[in-house]
């Protein structure tokens, strides 16, 4: 998942260099809405566990976060499907 995250980050940087416009999403692209005291902040309880396991950080881009969560959900669903008993 770390490689996926780095690839998305580079895609966003390439888009900025080329001149892609994100419109209203440009405000939220570089920050997640988790403040210092929130559980999902990377210094919080759950955030620190996610940081170790999946490379999660609150300084990541919103698009990177969406792709990593989607990848995790699809991967877990496929794994459950493959290992369930018939």
QUICOR-V251400 format. One record per residue. N is the residue number from 1. SS is DSSP state (H for helix, E for strand, - for the rest). PHI is phi in degrees with one decimal (none if undefined). Layout:
BEGIN
{{N;SS;PHI} {N;SS;PHI}}
END
This chain:
BEGIN
{{1;-;none} {2;H;-66.2} {3;H;-67.4} {4;H;-60.2} {5;H;-63.1} {6;H;-66.7} {7;H;-64.9} {8;H;-64.8} {9;H;-60.0} {10;H;-67.1} {11;H;-63.8} {12;H;-65.0} {13;H;-64.4} {14;H;-62.8} {15;H;-60.6} {16;H;-67.6} {17;H;-66.3} {18;H;-75.6} {19;-;108.8} {20;-;-64.0} {21;-;-104.4} {22;-;-98.0} {23;H;64.5} {24;H;-68.9} {25;H;-72.2} {26;H;-62.9} {27;H;-67.3} {28;-;-99.1} {29;-;-66.9} {30;-;-105.7} {31;-;-146.8} {32;-;-93.3} {33;-;-93.2} {34;-;-109.1} {35;-;-82.3} {36;-;-56.1} {37;-;-87.0} {38;-;-72.8} {39;-;-61.3} {40;-;-86.6} {41;-;-66.3} {42;-;-67.9} {43;-;-101.9} {44;-;-83.8} {45;H;-66.1} {46;H;-72.1} {47;H;-61.7} {48;H;-70.0} {49;H;-67.8} {50;H;-64.2} {51;H;-64.0} {52;H;-72.0} {53;H;-77.0} {54;H;-124.3} {55;-;76.2} {56;-;-72.8} {57;-;-149.9} {58;-;-82.3} {59;-;-92.2} {60;-;-79.8} {61;-;-77.3} {62;H;-62.9} {63;H;-63.8} {64;H;-63.0} {65;H;-61.9} {66;H;-62.9} {67;H;-65.3} {68;H;-68.1} {69;H;-66.9} {70;H;-62.3} {71;H;-60.8} {72;H;-66.2} {73;H;-65.3} {74;H;-65.0} {75;H;-62.7} {76;H;-66.0} {77;H;-64.3} {78;H;-65.7} {79;H;-68.1} {80;H;-63.2} {81;H;-63.0} {82;H;-71.5} {83;H;-104.1} {84;-;-73.7} {85;-;-84.7} {86;-;-103.7}}
END
